[in-house]
Amino acid sequence: MLTPLRDPLALLERTRADWPDHGDLWVFGYASLIWRPEFEAVEWRPALVRGWHRSFRMRSRVNRGSPDQPGLVFALMSGGMCRGRVYRIPRERADDELVRLWQREMPTGVYDPRWLACQTPGGVLHALAFTLSRRSPNYTGRLDDEQLLHILRHAEGRYGTTLDYLLQTAHALRDCAVRDREIERLVALARGQGLV
């Protein structure tokens, strides 16, 4: 049985209402928003979020997989900590860019958008982040390496393969001097099977 979709517009309005100071828009990127942000930022900073971690446990049935062969993408899940980047969008463009960002990240309302405290070299700021609940129907739970390798071998969607998404994220994080041991393990696993 399919879970009904949440209303993305209602989530957008709630996010706007919760916007901490309605000033410049800061967005936290932890995976593809680092290497393909698709918005015009005037500044970026390295950032650390506590209480959340990057996790390769979100099903993708369109972008990096299909209904018959779901792929995986990263999600921000509760627990731990996550290093990434925050991007600043000036207030005068923030509303337009937020709508574009919503069309990309929230067409089905799958994420729980949150304003998270991000530690940066310039101090703590609140940035919009797209998190995933463990109650979400798109949350996979723990997958063993055999399941992961099957997905890395076969899953492909409108933006390419799950494997390419993993490799792009790994490359972008290395360029940002971010070490993610689980991503490094997954890349080594794929390489050991001749997928890379």
Backbone as numpy.savetxt, mean C-alpha at the origin, in Angstrom:
# Nx Ny Nz CAx CAy CAz Cx Cy Cz
-19.89 -16.63 -0.79 -20.71 -15.45 -0.79 -19.83 -14.20 -0.79
-20.12 -13.26 -1.70 -19.33 -12.05 -1.79 -19.75 -11.06 -0.72
-18.76 -10.40 -0.14 -19.04 -9.37 0.85 -19.43 -8.09 0.12
-20.48 -7.39 0.55 -20.85 -6.16 -0.14 -19.73 -5.13 -0.07
-19.59 -4.35 -1.14 -18.57 -3.32 -1.18 -18.98 -2.16 -0.27
-17.98 -1.52 0.32 -18.25 -0.33 1.11 -18.28 0.88 0.18
-18.96 1.89 0.56 -19.13 3.08 -0.27 -17.85 3.93 -0.21
-17.10 3.98 -1.31 -15.86 4.76 -1.30 -16.09 6.25 -1.06
-17.21 6.79 -1.55 -17.47 8.22 -1.37 -17.74 8.56 0.09
-18.44 7.68 0.78 -18.67 7.91 2.21 -17.35 7.86 2.97
-16.47 6.95 2.60 -15.15 6.86 3.24 -14.31 8.10 2.93
-14.45 8.63 1.72 -13.74 9.85 1.35 -14.23 11.02 2.20
-15.52 11.14 2.35 -16.06 12.24 3.15 -15.64 12.13 4.62
-15.61 10.92 5.15 -15.16 10.73 6.53 -13.68 11.10 6.67
-12.90 10.72 5.67 -11.47 11.04 5.69 -11.25 12.54 5.63
-12.01 13.22 4.79 -11.92 14.69 4.72 -12.29 15.32 6.06
-13.35 14.80 6.68 -13.81 15.35 7.96 -12.76 15.15 9.06
-12.00 14.05 8.97 -11.00 13.75 9.99 -9.63 14.36 9.71
-9.48 15.03 8.57 -8.22 15.64 8.16 -7.72 16.54 9.28
-6.53 16.27 9.85 -6.12 16.93 11.09 -6.19 18.46 11.08
-5.63 19.13 10.08 -5.66 20.59 10.12 -6.15 21.20 8.81
-6.55 20.35 7.88 -7.02 20.79 6.56 -5.99 21.70 5.88
-4.72 21.44 6.17 -3.64 22.16 5.50 -3.15 21.35 4.31
-1.84 21.34 4.11 -1.27 20.51 3.05 -1.62 19.05 3.31
-1.75 18.30 2.24 -2.07 16.87 2.35 -0.77 16.08 2.35
-0.58 15.30 3.40 0.56 14.37 3.46 0.03 12.96 3.25
0.73 12.19 2.43 0.33 10.81 2.12 1.50 9.90 2.44
1.22 8.80 3.17 2.26 7.83 3.51 2.28 6.73 2.46
3.44 6.52 1.85 3.63 5.44 0.88 4.50 4.36 1.47
4.07 3.10 1.31 4.84 1.99 1.86 5.13 0.90 0.82
4.54 1.01 -0.38 4.79 0.02 -1.45 4.71 0.76 -2.79
3.68 0.51 -3.59 3.64 1.10 -4.93 3.52 2.62 -4.91
3.02 3.22 -3.83 3.00 4.68 -3.77 4.41 5.26 -3.70
5.41 4.42 -3.40 6.79 4.89 -3.43 7.30 4.92 -4.87
7.03 3.87 -5.64 7.60 3.81 -6.99 6.63 4.23 -8.10
5.36 4.43 -7.78 4.40 4.91 -8.78 3.32 5.74 -8.08
3.69 6.92 -7.55 2.71 7.67 -6.76 1.54 8.23 -7.57
1.75 8.63 -8.80 0.69 9.16 -9.67 0.04 10.43 -9.13
0.78 11.18 -8.33 0.31 12.51 -7.94 1.53 13.42 -7.88
1.27 14.72 -7.95 2.33 15.71 -7.94 2.61 16.16 -6.51
3.70 15.69 -5.96 4.11 16.10 -4.61 5.22 17.15 -4.74
5.22 18.09 -3.83 6.26 19.12 -3.85 7.40 18.79 -2.90
7.21 17.73 -2.11 8.23 17.34 -1.14 7.98 15.90 -0.73
9.05 15.20 -0.42 8.90 13.90 0.22 9.96 13.77 1.31
9.64 12.95 2.30 10.56 12.70 3.41 10.52 11.22 3.77
11.65 10.66 4.22 11.58 9.32 4.81 10.71 9.38 6.06
9.98 8.31 6.32 9.05 8.33 7.45 8.97 6.95 8.10
8.69 6.99 9.38 8.49 5.77 10.17 7.12 5.85 10.84
6.34 4.79 10.67 5.04 4.68 11.33 5.13 3.55 12.33
4.77 3.84 13.57 4.76 2.80 14.61 3.35 2.28 14.79
3.25 0.96 15.07 1.95 0.34 15.27 1.37 -0.27 14.02
2.12 -0.21 12.91 1.67 -0.75 11.62 2.86 -1.34 10.90
2.61 -2.37 10.07 3.69 -2.98 9.30 3.20 -3.30 7.89
4.17 -3.39 6.98 3.90 -3.74 5.58 3.72 -5.26 5.52
2.65 -5.72 4.86 2.35 -7.16 4.83 1.87 -7.57 3.44
2.41 -8.66 2.95 2.07 -9.18 1.61 0.89 -10.15 1.75
-0.23 -9.64 2.25 -1.36 -10.51 2.55 -2.69 -9.94 2.09
-2.65 -9.19 1.00 -3.88 -8.63 0.46 -4.12 -9.17 -0.94
-5.26 -9.80 -1.14 -5.61 -10.35 -2.45 -5.82 -9.24 -3.46
-5.39 -9.50 -4.69 -5.63 -8.59 -5.81 -6.25 -9.40 -6.94
-7.52 -9.11 -7.23 -8.23 -9.84 -8.27 -8.33 -9.07 -9.58
-7.76 -7.85 -9.60 -7.81 -7.02 -10.81 -6.41 -6.52 -11.18
-5.78 -5.75 -10.29 -4.53 -5.08 -10.64 -3.35 -6.03 -10.80
-3.21 -7.01 -9.91 -2.06 -7.93 -9.95 -2.48 -9.39 -9.94
-3.72 -9.63 -10.29 -4.24 -10.98 -10.37 -5.58 -10.95 -11.07
-6.27 -12.06 -11.03 -7.58 -12.18 -11.69 -8.53 -12.91 -10.74
-9.82 -12.90 -11.04 -10.73 -13.67 -10.19 -10.36 -15.15 -10.11
-9.85 -15.71 -11.23 -9.47 -17.13 -11.26 -8.13 -17.39 -10.59
-7.23 -16.42 -10.67 -5.90 -16.55 -10.06 -5.56 -15.25 -9.34
-6.09 -15.08 -8.13 -5.80 -13.84 -7.39 -4.31 -13.68 -7.13
-3.88 -12.43 -7.23 -2.51 -12.10 -6.90 -2.44 -11.53 -5.50
-1.31 -10.93 -5.18 -1.09 -10.32 -3.87 -0.53 -8.91 -4.06
-0.88 -8.04 -3.12 -0.25 -6.74 -3.00 0.01 -6.48 -1.52
0.84 -5.49 -1.26 1.14 -5.14 0.12 0.00 -4.33 0.72
-0.18 -4.50 2.01 -1.14 -3.71 2.77 -0.44 -3.27 4.05
-0.96 -2.22 4.64 -0.47 -1.76 5.93 -1.38 -2.35 7.00
-0.81 -3.21 7.83 -1.57 -3.95 8.82 -1.13 -3.55 10.23
-2.02 -3.71 11.19 -1.71 -3.30 12.56 -0.61 -4.17 13.16
0.20 -3.54 14.00 1.30 -4.23 14.68 2.65 -3.88 14.08
3.64 -3.75 14.91 5.01 -3.53 14.43 5.29 -2.10 14.03
6.11 -1.95 13.00 6.43 -0.62 12.48 6.75 -0.72 11.00
6.69 0.41 10.32 6.90 0.42 8.87 7.65 1.68 8.47
8.70 1.48 7.68 9.43 2.60 7.09 8.95 2.79 5.66
8.77 4.03 5.29 8.36 4.36 3.92 8.67 5.81 3.65
7.77 6.47 2.91 7.93 7.88 2.56 6.62 8.61 2.78
6.72 9.87 3.16 5.56 10.74 3.15 5.74 11.78 2.05
4.64 12.08 1.38 4.63 13.04 0.30 3.72 14.21 0.67
4.17 15.42 0.34 3.36 16.61 0.62 2.75 17.16 -0.65
1.45 17.33 -0.61 0.70 17.92 -1.70 0.16 19.26 -1.18
0.45 20.38 -1.85 0.00 21.67 -1.35 -1.52 21.76 -1.24
-1.98 22.52 -0.25 -3.41 22.62 0.04 -4.23 22.99 -1.18
-3.71 23.90 -2.03 -4.50 24.35 -3.18 -4.77 23.24 -4.19
-3.95 22.18 -4.18 -4.17 21.05 -5.09 -4.65 19.80 -4.36
-4.72 19.87 -3.03 -4.96 18.67 -2.23 -6.29 18.01 -2.54
-7.37 18.78 -2.68 -8.68 18.16 -2.94 -8.70 17.39 -4.25
-8.16 18.00 -5.32 -8.13 17.31 -6.61 -7.26 16.07 -6.57
-6.10 16.18 -5.94 -5.20 15.02 -5.86 -5.78 13.93 -4.98
-6.51 14.32 -3.94 -7.14 13.32 -3.07 -8.19 12.52 -3.83
-8.95 13.18 -4.67 -9.96 12.47 -5.49 -9.26 11.50 -6.44
-8.18 11.92 -7.07 -7.44 11.03 -7.98 -6.85 9.84 -7.21
-6.31 10.13 -6.03 -5.75 9.07 -5.20 -6.85 8.08 -4.79
-8.03 8.59 -4.49 -9.16 7.73 -4.11 -9.55 6.81 -5.26
-9.57 7.34 -6.47 -9.93 6.53 -7.63 -8.94 5.38 -7.81
-7.70 5.63 -7.47 -6.68 4.58 -7.59 -6.74 3.57 -6.46
-6.79 4.06 -5.22 -6.66 3.18 -4.06 -7.99 2.65 -3.52
-9.08 3.37 -3.76 -10.33 3.06 -3.06 -11.54 2.83 -3.97
-11.38 2.27 -5.16 -12.57 2.11 -6.02 -13.62 1.18 -5.41
-13.18 0.23 -4.59 -14.15 -0.69 -3.96 -14.24 -0.48 -2.45
-13.53 0.51 -1.93 -13.59 0.76 -0.49 -12.93 -0.31 0.35
-11.93 -1.00 -0.21 -11.35 -2.14 0.50 -10.47 -1.71 1.68
-9.77 -0.58 1.53 -8.88 -0.14 2.60 -9.64 0.60 3.69
-8.99 0.70 4.84 -9.44 1.59 5.91 -8.48 2.78 5.91
-8.89 3.91 5.32 -8.00 5.07 5.32 -7.87 5.64 6.72
-6.64 6.00 7.09 -6.38 6.52 8.44 -5.35 7.64 8.36
-5.45 8.56 9.29 -4.43 9.59 9.48 -3.47 9.07 10.55
-2.25 8.75 10.14 -1.28 8.16 11.06 -0.16 9.14 11.38
0.31 9.07 12.60 1.46 9.88 13.02 2.72 9.28 12.40
3.43 10.09 11.63 4.64 9.64 10.94 5.83 10.41 11.49
6.85 9.68 11.91 8.08 10.31 12.37 8.96 10.57 11.16
9.36 11.83 10.97 10.20 12.21 9.84 11.38 13.02 10.36
12.41 13.25 9.53 13.52 14.09 9.97 13.08 15.51 10.34
11.94 15.96 9.81 11.43 17.29 10.12 10.42 17.31 11.25
10.27 16.20 11.95 9.31 16.12 13.04 8.15 15.20 12.72
7.23 15.07 13.67 6.07 14.20 13.50 4.99 14.95 12.74
4.39 14.27 11.76 3.27 14.85 11.04 2.23 13.76 10.81
1.01 14.16 10.50 -0.07 13.21 10.26 -0.28 13.05 8.76
-0.20 11.82 8.30 -0.33 11.53 6.87 -1.43 10.50 6.65
-2.05 10.61 5.50 -3.08 9.65 5.10 -2.40 8.35 4.71
-2.89 7.25 5.26 -2.36 5.93 4.93 -3.53 5.00 4.66
-3.29 4.03 3.78 -4.32 3.06 3.42 -4.00 1.74 4.13
-4.81 1.41 5.13 -4.58 0.23 5.96 -5.60 -0.85 5.63
-5.32 -2.06 6.07 -6.22 -3.18 5.82 -6.54 -3.88 7.13
-7.81 -4.16 7.32 -8.25 -4.89 8.50 -8.10 -6.39 8.28
-7.79 -7.11 9.34 -7.75 -8.56 9.25 -9.15 -9.15 9.04
-10.17 -8.36 9.21 -11.55 -8.81 8.95 -11.95 -8.62 7.48
-11.08 -7.97 6.71 -11.39 -7.71 5.30 -11.45 -9.03 4.52
-12.39 -9.14 3.57 -12.42 -10.33 2.73 -11.18 -10.44 1.83
-10.43 -9.36 1.69 -9.22 -9.39 0.86 -7.97 -9.77 1.65
-8.11 -9.93 2.96 -6.99 -10.37 3.77 -6.82 -11.87 3.63
-5.61 -12.30 3.29 -5.38 -13.73 3.02 -5.05 -14.54 4.26
-4.61 -13.88 5.32 -4.02 -14.64 6.41 -2.63 -15.11 5.99
-2.04 -15.96 6.81 -0.69 -16.43 6.51 -0.72 -17.43 5.36
0.18 -17.24 4.40 0.33 -18.16 3.28 1.70 -18.84 3.41
1.73 -20.15 3.13 3.03 -20.82 3.17 3.80 -20.54 1.89
5.08 -20.91 1.88 5.94 -20.58 0.73 5.45 -21.24 -0.56
4.89 -22.43 -0.47 4.37 -23.09 -1.68 3.23 -22.27 -2.30
2.34 -21.77 -1.45 1.25 -20.93 -1.95 1.77 -19.63 -2.54
2.75 -19.02 -1.86 3.33 -17.79 -2.36 4.00 -17.99 -3.71
4.74 -19.08 -3.86 5.41 -19.34 -5.13 4.41 -19.59 -6.25
3.32 -20.27 -5.95 2.28 -20.48 -6.96 1.75 -19.13 -7.45
1.48 -18.22 -6.51 0.97 -16.89 -6.88 2.03 -16.14 -7.68
3.28 -16.17 -7.25 4.34 -15.46 -7.96 4.55 -16.01 -9.37
4.29 -17.28 -9.56 4.43 -17.88 -10.90 3.27 -17.54 -11.82
2.05 -17.41 -11.27 0.86 -17.41 -12.13 -0.01 -16.16 -12.11
0.05 -15.36 -11.06 -0.90 -14.25 -10.93 -0.50 -13.05 -11.79
-1.44 -12.59 -12.60 -1.23 -11.43 -13.46 -2.54 -10.67 -13.61
-2.45 -9.34 -13.55 -3.64 -8.50 -13.68 -3.40 -7.36 -14.64
-4.25 -6.35 -14.57 -4.18 -5.27 -15.56 -2.90 -4.45 -15.48
-2.25 -4.42 -14.31 -1.00 -3.67 -14.18 0.23 -4.56 -14.22
0.05 -5.86 -14.46 1.19 -6.76 -14.52 1.10 -7.87 -13.49
2.23 -8.52 -13.27 2.26 -9.69 -12.41 2.49 -9.32 -10.94
2.10 -10.23 -10.08 2.42 -10.08 -8.66 3.94 -10.09 -8.46
4.64 -10.94 -9.21 6.09 -11.01 -9.10 6.72 -9.66 -9.42
6.30 -9.03 -10.50 6.85 -7.73 -10.88 6.57 -6.69 -9.79
5.37 -6.73 -9.24 5.00 -5.81 -8.16 5.93 -6.00 -6.95
6.19 -7.24 -6.58 7.11 -7.53 -5.47 8.50 -6.99 -5.78
9.00 -7.25 -6.98 10.36 -6.82 -7.34 10.47 -5.30 -7.40
9.44 -4.64 -7.95 9.45 -3.17 -8.01 9.48 -2.58 -6.60
8.69 -3.16 -5.70 8.65 -2.66 -4.33 9.99 -2.89 -3.65
10.57 -4.07 -3.84 11.88 -4.37 -3.24 12.93 -3.38 -3.74
12.94 -3.12 -5.04 13.90 -2.19 -5.63 13.71 -0.78 -5.07
12.46 -0.32 -5.01 12.17 1.03 -4.50 12.60 1.18 -3.05
12.34 0.16 -2.24 12.74 0.24 -0.83 14.26 0.26 -0.68
14.95 -0.53 -1.49 16.42 -0.48 -1.45 16.92 0.91 -1.82
16.29 1.53 -2.85 16.68 2.88 -3.25 16.45 3.90 -2.14
15.46 3.62 -1.28 15.17 4.51 -0.14 15.98 4.13 1.09
16.87 3.16 0.95 17.68 2.66 2.08 16.80 2.07 3.17
15.70 1.43 2.76 14.81 0.75 3.70 15.05 -0.74 3.56
15.34 -1.39 4.67 15.55 -2.84 4.66 14.31 -3.51 5.23
13.65 -4.31 4.40 12.48 -5.07 4.82 12.85 -6.54 4.70
13.08 -7.19 5.83 13.58 -8.57 5.80 12.63 -9.53 5.11
11.32 -9.35 5.30 10.37 -10.27 4.67 10.37 -10.10 3.15
10.46 -8.88 2.68 10.54 -8.68 1.22 11.82 -9.28 0.68
12.92 -9.08 1.37 14.18 -9.68 0.92 14.08 -11.20 0.90
13.39 -11.77 1.89 13.21 -13.23 1.92 12.38 -13.70 0.74
11.31 -12.95 0.42 10.45 -13.34 -0.70 11.19 -13.25 -2.03
11.99 -12.21 -2.21 12.77 -12.08 -3.44 13.77 -13.22 -3.54
14.42 -13.56 -2.42 15.37 -14.68 -2.43 14.67 -16.00 -2.72
13.45 -16.17 -2.20 12.65 -17.37 -2.46 12.34 -17.48 -3.95
11.91 -16.37 -4.56 11.61 -16.36 -5.99 12.86 -16.63 -6.81
13.98 -16.03 -6.41 15.23 -16.24 -7.12 15.68 -17.70 -7.03
15.51 -18.28 -5.86 15.90 -19.68 -5.67 15.09 -20.64 -6.52
13.91 -20.22 -6.94 13.06 -21.06 -7.80 13.20 -20.69 -9.28
14.16 -19.80 -9.58 14.39 -19.39 -10.97 13.36 -18.44 -11.54
12.59 -17.76 -10.66 11.57 -16.83 -11.14 12.16 -15.45 -11.43
13.33 -15.19 -10.89 13.98 -13.88 -11.08 15.26 -14.08 -11.84
